[in-house]
């Protein structure tokens, strides 16, 4: 899975070659998955130090849990497409803790933060990535952000869309049909049959970049930030990066993500700086951001 689902990486790197600045989720052309690839050994259980952190903050509010757990994973390298199903079409490990892309970092932090106990994090991750009650398989994985991951995690009750809380939004819509997939040149990077590819209406509320910059300090900690590009005919994607906000000891927030910016890896950036940085993308313009907020589950939903 590349930064966000694997298919974002399928958009050729040359699109950004003329951009004045580096892309945080730089597009890397992946090789097509090999059918029936041999299984790779799992990387083992959760690191004990990560379990200790999750247990230590279990009674803290969700944004604080996200901050502590993600902090324990800072400074690790960015790797394109680091996970799979452990066997079959994509035999990369289901989970790993030595490297991340932007979505796998976000999913792992959410899984450990939302789980009632670290032992249950794998189930939460599976539901975020594949859906409630779905088998773990390549074709069940939510590869396609706008058609699968975003509506799926909202429908399953893990996240809610809070973009409209911060100002007037723009609504993007697009119909994805068999013809869309047939004519998209990166279709070849996915091992789905034509029947297995999702079709339907892509729909996303977007906070324009200028407004996002104005309200950056008001966006609530714990929020998931989706970087949204302008629509391109025939291209079934808008979102090209995923990050999240965590509280700081000074009472503000900081954006945390797995990125290729600078030296790359899991690191922090100031959200206001990042939004200004996005204004320099000229080859594929950034329209704005969408904001999702995780829902505190069960008895912990009253924690303050």
C-alpha positions in Angstrom: 0.0 0.0 0.0 1.6 3.3 -1.1 1.1 6.6 0.6 -2.6 6.3 1.1 -3.7 3.2 -0.8 -1.3 1.7 -3.3 -3.0 3.0 -6.3 -2.0 6.6 -5.6 1.6 5.6 -6.2 0.6 4.3 -9.6 0.2 7.9 -10.9 3.5 8.5 -12.6 6.3 10.4 -10.9 6.8 12.6 -14.0 3.6 14.5 -13.1 5.5 16.3 -10.4 8.8 16.7 -12.3 8.1 20.3 -13.1 6.8 21.2 -9.6 8.7 23.9 -7.7 8.6 21.9 -4.5 8.7 18.3 -3.3 5.5 16.3 -2.9 5.0 14.8 0.6 3.5 11.7 -0.9 5.7 11.6 -4.0 4.3 9.3 -6.6 6.4 6.2 -7.3 5.5 3.8 -10.0 5.2 0.4 -8.3 5.6 -2.9 -10.0 2.5 -4.9 -10.5 1.8 -7.5 -7.7 2.9 -11.0 -8.7 0.1 -13.5 -8.6 0.4 -16.2 -6.0 3.6 -14.6 -4.5 5.2 -16.7 -1.8 4.3 -15.9 1.7 6.8 -13.8 3.6 7.5 -14.3 7.3 5.6 -12.0 9.6 7.6 -9.3 11.5 6.3 -10.6 14.8 4.0 -9.1 17.5 3.7 -5.5 18.5 7.0 -4.2 19.9 6.8 -4.3 23.7 7.7 -0.7 24.1 4.7 0.3 21.9 2.4 -1.9 23.9 3.7 -0.2 27.1 2.9 3.2 25.7 -0.6 2.2 24.6 -1.3 0.8 28.0 0.1 3.8 29.8 -2.2 6.2 28.0 -5.3 3.9 27.8 -7.3 6.2 30.1 -6.4 9.4 28.3 -8.6 11.2 25.7 -8.2 9.9 22.2 -6.1 12.7 20.8 -3.6 12.3 23.6 -3.5 8.5 23.0 -2.8 9.2 19.3 0.0 11.7 20.2 1.7 9.2 22.6 1.4 6.2 20.3 2.5 8.0 17.2 5.4 9.6 19.0 6.8 6.2 19.8 6.9 5.6 16.0 8.6 8.8 15.0 11.9 8.8 13.1 11.2 5.7 11.1 11.7 5.5 7.3 9.1 6.1 4.6 8.6 3.0 2.5 6.3 2.8 -0.5 3.8 -0.1 -0.4 5.0 -1.7 2.9 2.1 -4.0 3.7 0.0 -6.7 2.1 -1.9 -9.8 3.3 1.1 -12.0 4.2 0.4 -14.4 1.4 -1.2 -14.6 -2.1 -1.2 -11.6 -4.5 0.5 -9.2 -2.1 2.6 -11.2 0.3 4.1 -8.3 2.2 3.4 -8.5 6.0 0.0 -7.4 7.3 1.6 -5.1 9.8 5.1 -3.9 10.4 6.6 -1.4 12.8 10.0 -0.5 11.2 8.7 1.6 8.3 5.5 3.2 7.0 3.8 5.1 4.3 1.2 7.8 5.1 -1.8 5.6 5.3 -0.3 2.6 7.1 1.1 5.0 9.7 -2.3 6.6 10.2 -4.1 3.2 10.3 -1.6 1.8 12.9 -1.9 4.8 15.1 -5.7 4.8 14.9 -5.8 1.0 15.5 -3.8 1.2 18.7 -5.6 4.4 19.9 -9.1 3.1 19.3 -8.6 -0.4 20.6 -9.7 -1.0 24.2 -6.4 -3.0 24.6 -3.4 -3.4 22.3 -4.3 -7.0 21.9 -7.4 -5.9 20.0 -5.5 -3.4 17.7 -5.2 -6.0 14.9 -9.0 -6.4 14.7 -9.5 -2.6 14.5 -6.8 -2.3 11.8 -8.5 -5.1 9.8 -11.9 -3.3 10.0 -10.4 0.0 8.9 -8.5 -1.6 6.0 -11.0 -4.3 4.9 -14.3 -3.5 6.5 -16.3 -5.0 9.3 -16.7 -8.7 9.0 -14.7 -8.9 5.8 -12.0 -11.5 5.1 -8.4 -10.2 4.9 -7.7 -10.4 1.2 -6.2 -8.4 -1.6 -9.5 -7.7 -3.3 -11.2 -6.8 0.0 -8.6 -4.2 0.9 -9.8 -0.7 0.6 -7.3 0.3 -2.1 -9.3 3.2 -3.5 -9.7 6.0 -1.1 -12.7 7.9 -2.4 -14.7 4.9 -3.4 -13.8 2.5 -0.6 -11.6 3.7 2.4 -13.3 7.1 3.2 -17.0 6.0 2.8 -16.2 2.6 4.5 -14.6 3.9 7.7 -17.4 6.5 8.0 -20.2 3.9 7.4 -18.5 1.5 9.9 -18.5 4.2 12.6 -14.8 4.7 13.0 -14.6 8.3 11.6 -16.9 11.1 10.8 -16.5 13.9 8.2 -16.0 17.2 10.0 -14.8 19.3 7.0 -17.9 21.5 7.1 -17.2 22.5 10.7 -14.4 24.8 9.5 -16.0 26.9 6.7 -17.7 26.8 3.3 -16.7 23.7 1.4 -16.5 22.6 -2.2 -18.1 19.3 -3.1 -16.3 17.1 -5.7 -18.3 14.4 -7.5 -17.3 12.0 -10.2 -18.8 8.9 -11.7 -16.5 5.9 -12.0 -17.5 3.3 -14.5 -16.1 0.3 -16.3 -14.9 2.8 -19.0 -13.0 4.8 -16.4 -10.9 1.8 -15.4 -10.4 0.7 -18.9 -9.0 4.0 -20.0 -6.9 4.8 -16.8 -3.4 3.8 -17.7 -2.5 2.8 -14.1 -5.2 0.1 -14.1 -2.5 -2.4 -14.9 -1.0 -2.1 -11.4 -3.9 -3.8 -9.8 -4.6 -7.4 -9.8 -8.4 -7.1 -9.6 -10.6 -8.5 -12.3 -12.7 -5.9 -14.1 -15.7 -7.0 -12.0 -13.9 -6.5 -8.7 -13.0 -2.9 -9.3 -15.3 -0.5 -7.5 -17.7 1.6 -9.5 -20.1 4.4 -8.5 -20.0 8.0 -7.4 -16.9 9.5 -5.8 -18.0 12.4 -3.6 -15.9 14.5 -1.2 -16.3 17.7 0.7 -13.2 19.9 0.5 -12.1 22.9 2.5 -10.4 25.2 0.0 -6.7 25.7 0.6 -7.0 29.4 1.5 -9.7 28.8 4.1 -7.8 25.9 5.5 -4.8 28.1 6.1 -7.1 30.6 7.9 -8.5 28.0 10.3 -5.4 25.8 10.7 -5.1 26.5 14.4 -8.8 25.8 15.0 -8.8 22.2 13.6 -9.3 19.8 16.5 -6.5 17.5 17.7 -7.0 13.9 16.5 -8.3 15.0 13.1 -7.2 13.2 10.0 -6.1 15.5 7.3 -6.6 14.4 3.6 -4.7 16.4 0.9 -7.0 16.8 -2.0 -5.9 17.6 -5.6 -8.0 19.2 -8.3 -10.1 16.9 -10.5 -8.5 15.4 -13.6 -10.7 13.9 -16.4 -10.4 10.1 -16.4 -8.4 9.9 -13.2 -10.3 8.1 -10.3 -8.5 9.9 -7.5 -8.3 13.2 -5.6 -6.6 12.4 -2.3 -2.8 12.0 -2.4 -1.7 12.2 1.2 -3.0 11.4 4.7 -1.8 13.0 8.0 -3.2 13.7 11.4 -3.1 16.3 14.1 -1.9 15.6 17.7 -1.9 17.9 20.7 1.3 19.4 22.0 2.4 20.1 25.5 2.1 23.8 24.8 -1.6 23.5 24.1 -1.5 23.7 20.3 -1.4 21.0 17.7 1.2 19.6 15.3 0.7 17.7 12.0 2.3 14.2 12.2 2.7 11.9 9.1 4.9 9.6 7.1 6.2 11.7 4.3 8.9 12.1 1.7 9.4 15.8 2.6 12.9 16.7 3.7 14.7 13.6 4.9 11.4 11.7 4.8 10.0 9.3 7.3 7.6 9.6 10.2 7.9 13.2 11.4 6.1 16.4 12.5 5.3 19.5 10.5 3.5 22.7 11.3 0.1 22.5 9.6 0.1 26.2 8.7 3.5 25.8 7.1 2.4 22.6 5.2 -0.7 24.3 3.8 1.4 27.2 2.6 3.8 24.7 1.1 1.0 23.1 -0.9 0.3 26.3 -2.7 3.5 25.9 -4.6 2.4 22.7 -6.3 1.9 23.8 -9.9 1.8 20.6 -11.9 -1.2 19.1 -10.2 -2.9 21.8 -8.1 -3.9 21.1 -4.6 -7.6 22.1 -4.1 -7.7 21.9 -0.4 -8.1 19.4 2.5 -10.8 17.1 3.8 -11.0 16.5 7.5 -12.1 13.3 9.3 -12.4 12.9 13.0 -12.1 9.5 14.8 -15.0 8.6 17.0 -14.2 7.6 20.6 -15.6 4.1 21.1 -17.5 2.7 24.0 -17.1 3.8 27.7 -14.1 6.1 26.9 -16.3 8.5 24.8 -16.6 10.8 27.9 -12.9 11.2 28.5 -11.7 14.8 28.6 
